[in-house]
Amino acid sequence: MHLEKWVLRDKNGFKNRFPRFTLGAGKSVTVRSGQGSDTSTTLSWGRSWYVWNNT
């Protein structure tokens, strides 16, 4: 499944648009809001602060 342009959003309006990325059948991806390198199983948003509601 191609996830390019899919958007994750929280109730406060923070949004993360997926880059060009293909998710294989039966596979999962971890999305991190912080710094890091994208891999075949992890996507990093590159923010330097917390954005998701963790309360």
C-alpha positions as CSV (number, residue, x, y, z in Angstrom):
1,M,0.0,0.0,0.0
2,H,1.4,3.4,-0.9
3,L,1.2,5.8,2.0
4,E,2.5,8.9,0.2
5,K,0.4,12.0,1.2
6,W,-1.4,10.1,3.9
7,V,-1.7,12.3,7.0
8,L,-1.5,11.5,10.8
9,R,-3.2,14.2,12.9
10,D,-3.9,14.7,16.6
11,K,-6.8,16.5,18.2
12,N,-4.7,19.7,18.6
13,G,-4.1,20.0,14.9
14,F,-0.5,18.7,14.6
15,K,-0.1,16.9,11.3
16,N,2.5,14.6,9.8
17,R,2.2,13.9,6.0
18,F,3.8,10.6,5.0
19,P,6.7,10.9,2.4
20,R,6.9,8.4,-0.5
21,F,6.6,5.1,1.4
22,T,5.2,1.7,0.5
23,L,3.9,-0.5,3.3
24,G,4.0,-4.2,2.4
25,A,1.1,-6.6,3.1
26,G,1.1,-7.7,6.7
27,K,3.8,-5.2,7.7
28,S,3.8,-2.3,10.1
29,V,5.6,1.0,10.3
30,T,6.6,3.0,13.4
31,V,6.2,6.8,13.1
32,R,8.4,8.9,15.4
33,S,8.0,12.6,15.8
34,G,11.6,13.2,16.7
35,Q,14.9,13.2,14.8
36,G,16.1,10.1,13.0
37,S,16.6,8.3,9.7
38,D,13.8,6.8,7.8
39,T,14.1,3.0,7.2
40,S,11.8,0.4,5.8
41,T,10.1,0.0,9.2
42,T,10.5,3.5,10.8
43,L,9.6,7.0,9.6
44,S,10.9,10.1,11.5
45,W,9.1,13.4,11.3
46,G,12.2,15.4,12.4
47,R,10.7,17.6,15.1
48,S,12.8,18.7,18.1
49,W,9.8,18.7,20.5
50,Y,6.9,16.4,21.5
51,V,3.8,16.8,19.4
52,W,1.5,13.9,20.1
53,N,-0.9,14.0,23.0
54,N,0.5,11.6,25.6
55,T,-1.8,12.3,28.5
